[in-house]
Amino acid sequence: MLYTFEGTVKEVMETQTWDSGFKKREIVITSDDKFPQDVKFEFLKDSTLTLDNVNVGDEVIINFSIRGNEYKGKYYVNLNGQTIDVKGAAATTKTKKIETVIPDHSSDDDIPF
């Protein structure tokens, strides 16, 4: 089951890689609530690449799953990021408008070709 969380990127950590080839990258998002919370999410394996275009200060929407396990009588919970979308990313893309000007030759006596 996927959950959604919205907030502002506080920190993007470096990718951690183990000898087995397993990769993990963590990100901290600050909620926009009345009492803001800093929540850490982890992206695993190839999904670590999705954080390459995310910067501190970006407003994001993250879809994640909750994973839990028990180890030696202690319980652990991880929030595994699945996707992350930067709000307004399409709006920040710069485009250049090309304007075509067709000269008015109606008063010229010359043939237009």
C-alpha positions as CSV (number, residue, x, y, z in Angstrom):
1,M,0.0,0.0,0.0
2,L,1.4,3.4,-1.0
3,Y,1.1,6.6,1.2
4,T,1.7,10.2,0.2
5,F,3.6,12.9,2.1
6,E,4.1,16.5,1.1
7,G,6.8,18.9,2.3
8,T,10.0,20.7,1.7
9,V,13.4,19.0,1.2
10,K,15.6,19.6,4.2
11,E,18.5,17.3,3.3
12,V,19.5,14.8,0.6
13,M,22.2,12.4,1.7
14,E,24.8,10.7,-0.4
15,T,24.2,7.2,-1.8
16,Q,25.5,4.4,0.4
17,T,26.8,1.3,-1.4
18,W,27.7,-2.1,0.2
19,D,30.0,-4.8,-1.1
20,S,27.0,-6.9,-2.2
21,G,26.0,-4.1,-4.6
22,F,23.0,-3.0,-2.5
23,K,22.5,0.8,-2.6
24,K,20.5,3.1,-0.3
25,R,20.0,6.9,-0.3
26,E,18.1,8.9,2.3
27,I,16.2,12.2,2.1
28,V,14.7,14.3,4.9
29,I,11.4,16.1,4.2
30,T,9.9,18.8,6.5
31,S,6.1,18.8,6.6
32,D,4.1,22.0,6.0
33,D,2.0,21.3,9.1
34,K,1.2,23.7,12.0
35,F,3.9,21.8,13.9
36,P,6.5,20.8,11.2
37,Q,8.0,17.4,11.4
38,D,11.3,16.2,9.8
39,V,10.7,12.8,8.3
40,K,13.4,10.6,6.8
41,F,12.6,8.4,3.7
42,E,15.0,5.9,2.1
43,F,15.2,5.0,-1.6
44,L,16.7,1.6,-2.3
45,K,18.6,0.0,-5.2
46,D,18.0,1.7,-8.6
47,S,15.4,4.1,-7.2
48,T,18.3,6.0,-5.6
49,L,18.7,7.7,-9.0
50,T,15.3,9.5,-8.6
51,L,16.9,11.8,-6.0
52,D,19.5,13.1,-8.5
53,N,17.2,15.9,-9.6
54,V,15.9,16.9,-6.1
55,N,17.5,19.8,-4.3
56,V,17.3,21.3,-0.8
57,G,14.4,23.7,-0.6
58,D,12.3,21.9,-3.3
59,E,8.6,21.4,-2.5
60,V,7.9,17.7,-3.1
61,I,5.3,15.0,-3.0
62,I,6.6,11.6,-2.1
63,N,4.9,8.3,-2.5
64,F,6.2,5.7,-0.1
65,S,5.5,2.3,1.5
66,I,5.9,1.4,5.2
67,R,8.2,-1.6,5.9
68,G,8.7,-3.1,9.4
69,N,10.7,-5.9,10.9
70,E,11.8,-7.3,14.2
71,Y,15.5,-8.0,15.1
72,K,16.6,-9.4,18.4
73,G,13.4,-8.3,20.2
74,K,13.5,-4.7,18.8
75,Y,11.1,-3.4,16.1
76,Y,12.1,-1.2,13.2
77,V,10.1,0.8,10.8
78,N,11.4,2.2,7.5
79,L,9.6,4.5,5.1
80,N,10.6,3.3,1.6
81,G,10.3,6.0,-1.1
82,Q,8.8,4.8,-4.4
83,T,8.4,8.0,-6.4
84,I,9.1,11.7,-5.7
85,D,7.7,14.7,-7.7
86,V,9.0,18.2,-7.4
87,K,6.0,20.6,-7.3
88,G,6.0,23.1,-10.1
89,A,8.9,21.4,-12.0
90,A,7.1,21.9,-15.3
91,A,6.5,25.6,-14.5
92,T,10.2,26.2,-13.9
93,T,11.3,24.9,-17.3
94,K,12.4,27.8,-19.3
95,T,11.1,28.0,-22.8
96,K,11.9,30.6,-25.4
97,K,9.2,31.9,-27.6
98,I,10.2,32.2,-31.3
99,E,8.5,35.0,-33.1
100,T,8.2,35.0,-36.9
101,V,8.0,38.4,-38.5
102,I,6.7,38.5,-42.1
103,P,7.6,41.8,-43.8
104,D,4.7,43.6,-45.5
105,H,5.6,44.0,-49.2
106,S,2.2,45.1,-50.3
107,S,3.5,48.5,-51.4
108,D,6.5,47.1,-53.3
109,D,6.3,46.9,-57.0
110,D,8.7,43.9,-57.1
111,I,7.7,40.4,-57.6
112,P,7.7,38.6,-54.2
113,F,9.9,35.7,-55.4
